[in-house]
Every structure is written in C-alpha cells, then in structure tokens.
Amino acid sequence: MIAGVGEGLGFFTNQMVASLSQHPNGPGPSGSWNNGNGVATAAAPATGRCARPSFSDSVAVHLLGWVASWTGRTVGFGGGASAGIGAGVGATISISRQLVVSPSGSAAWVTTLGGNAFPLGFTMGFGAIGGIQISGSNAANPEQLAGVSGDVSLAGGVGDGAASFDYSAGTASQVTLTGGVGGGAYGAAGGVSLTGVTPICGG
C-alpha cells in the first residue's frame, strides 16, 4: 500500500503543479505570475485557462451541483490516499484529487498534497489508506480552497472498509471522508496541505 502511495505521489504532484499554474493567483507559464484576474503578467501573454469537461465530468458536475444546492455547501467527490508513521512525532503524506462544485454552480478540479515530514509533526500510529473521497466545505466557491491549510486526520481499519476523517482549515474549512482499502493500524496526525485549483470551463 505504501509503495502504491509512493507511485501515486509523482502523478498527483505533477497534477498539483499544473493546477497551481492555472489558478488565478498562481504562477503562470515561463516564470510569469497570474495577476488575480486569470491574466498572466511578465513573460506570458494574457490568457484565460480552464479544464474542458468530458461528458462524464459534465454529468458529475450537475449531480454535485444538485447536492451542493440542497445542502448549501460546496461539495466534492474524487479519490485520495495517505500514509503515516509515528509515536508522538513522525511523518505523514497525503494526496487527493476531487471534482468540487459550489451551490452557485462553480466547478473545479481540486488537487491537494499534504504532510508533516519537514519538520516532523504530531503523528500517532502507523498505516496507509486509499480510496474514494467525499467532501464538504463552507467555501463560497472552489477557488477559496486554494493555498495552504492546516489539517487534522484520523484513520483506521485494515483491508476493505478502512476509513479516514480529515479536517482542513485555511481561507475556508473543509471536511473530507475517505473510504477504501487500508493497512496498518489506527492513527491520528496533524499537518499542512497545499491545494491547487483548476476551474472547469463553463463551471
């Protein structure tokens, strides 16, 4: 399981870098910087960027939009994995990729990489988990999830039926539930996450 998490780290890191480069307040191409209005300054020409949705993406956006409208919360669905080991202090790592939709209908891909290995942070227990994720947030739109946040995680279970609970607080707060396959034991950790947001065209 930990090997699988390691293999996925490269993919999600690349995805997060791509997401950050497309965020209105993130770095643009060729060393440029987006000025907050989706316009790249310095080395890049003014361009607006978003991810074109596939048919299945469009269906998912409509379904999540209904849930968001009904709950009054910005909601997400996707997948992720995490692993950690420690006895008071230790190291953790987590990756996540979700399709997130707000009650107003704004939609985006939200990619998150987290951990506490540098420096060592609070970690109790050991194990790893990966699976399907659902989330809820008080963000007015997906873009408010971008940036750095503080996280607290609880996880447990071995084999099928393992689950974890994650709470993140930054510009907005978000709760994420993961259900899937796990190994190791029960654990808890605190850490920091970096989130990139790629708006969906028309969302």
N, C-alpha and C positions, 0 to 999 in steps of 0.2 A: 504493500500500500504506500509506504514512504517513498519507494522507488517511483511509483506512479505519480506521486505528487511532485517529485523532482522533475520528471519528464514533462509534466504539465506546466511547470514554472516558467520555462523558456517561452512557451506559446503564450501564456497569459501575460508575461512581462512585455512581449512584443505587442500584444493587443493593447495593453495599457498605455504603452508609449504612443502607439498610433492614436488611441483615444485622447490622450492628453494633447497631442499635436493638433487635434481637430476641435478641441474645446475653445470657446470664445475667449477665454482668459489664459490659454495655454501657449506653449511655444509653437511657432509656425515652422514652415519648411526653410531649409537653408539658413538656419540660425536666426530667423526672424521671430517676431513675437506678435500674437494676436492682440489687438488693442481693446478688447472687451466688447466689440460690436461684430465679432466674427471677421474682422478685416486684418490681414497680416500687414505689418509695417516693416520698414528697413529693407531686407533683401528680397522680400516676396511681393508680388502684385496683390491687389485687393481681390480676394476670392472668398466666397461663402462655401462651406463644406458641410455635408451631411451624408449619412449612410442610406443608400437606396434600399427600401424594404423588399424582401421577397414576398410571394403570395402568402406563405405560412407566417411570415413576420407580420403582415397586414392583418391576418386573422387574429393573431395573438394580441396585437395592439388593440383591436376592437374589443376582445374579450377582457383584457386587463383594464381597458378604459371603462367598461361597464362596472367591473369590481371597484375601481377607483372612485367612480361617481357614486356608487352605492355606499361605500364606506367613508367617503370624504378624505381618503388618504392616498398618497402616492404609493403605488404597489409595484412589485417586481416579481419576475419568475425567471429562473435560469439554473445554473449549476455552479458548484464550487467544491473546494477541498481544503483541508487544513491538517496540520500535524504539529506536535509539540512534545517536549520532554523537560521535566524539571522537578525540583524538590524545594520549593520556596522561590528560587530563581532558576531560570532556564531559558530555552529558546522555543519560539513558535514561528510558523509560517502559514499563510493562508492566501488563497486565490479565489476569485469569484467573477462570474460574467453573467449579468442579468439584463433582461429587457424590462425597462421601467416606464410606467405610464402614470401621469398625474390626473386628478379629477377634471382638469381643463382639457385633457387630451394630448398634452405634450408627451412625446415618446422619445426614448434614447436607449442606446446600449451603455450600460454602466459596468466598468471593469475596475476591480479592486485588488490590490496586493497589500498584504499586511504581515506584521510580525513584531518580534521584540528581541531579536538576537543581538542587535547592536545598539545600545548595550544590552546585556542580559536583563530580562524583566521578570515580573511576577509570573511564575508558572508552577502549577501543582499537577502531578500525574504524568502519564505518557500515553500516546496513542495517535491515531490518524483517522480521518473520516472524509468521505467524498460522496456527493450525491446531488439530488435535486434541491433547489432552494426557492423559498418564497420570502418576500419581504414587505414591510410596511413602513412608511415614513411620514413625518409631518412636513416634508419639503413641499413648497408650492409648485415646484417643477423639478425634473430630474437634474438640471444644471446645479441646483443647490446642494447636491450630494458630492460635487467635485471638490477635490482638495484633500487636506489632511484631517483625520479624525482620530479620537481616542476610542479604544474598543475594549469590551469585556466579553469573554467567551466561556461557555460551559458546554461540555461534551461528554458523551458516554455511550457505551454499548459496544458489543463485539459482533461481527458478521452482519447479516441483514437486520435491519431495524435500528441501527445506530442513529443517533440524532445529536444535533448541537443547537445551541441558542447563542446568538451574538447581538450585542447592543453597541451601536456606534453613535458618537456624538461629535459633531463638527458644526458647520453652519446650520445643519438640520440634524435631527436624530433619526435613527433607523434601527428596526429590529429585523433580524434575519433568522429563519429556521431552516436547518439543513437536515434532510433525511436520506439515508442511503446505507452504505457499507462502511464498517469501521473495524479497527483493530487496536489492541492495547487495553486500556482501562479508562476509568473516568478521570476527568481533569478539568482544570479551570486556568484561565490566563488573562492577562491584561496586555495590551499592545497598542500599536499605532498603525493606521492604514492610509494608503494613498489611492485616491479614486480619480479615474478619468471618465469623462462623459462624451459620447459621440451622438449628437442629435440625429434622429431619423427623419429623412426628407418627408415633408408633409405632416410630421407629427408635432 
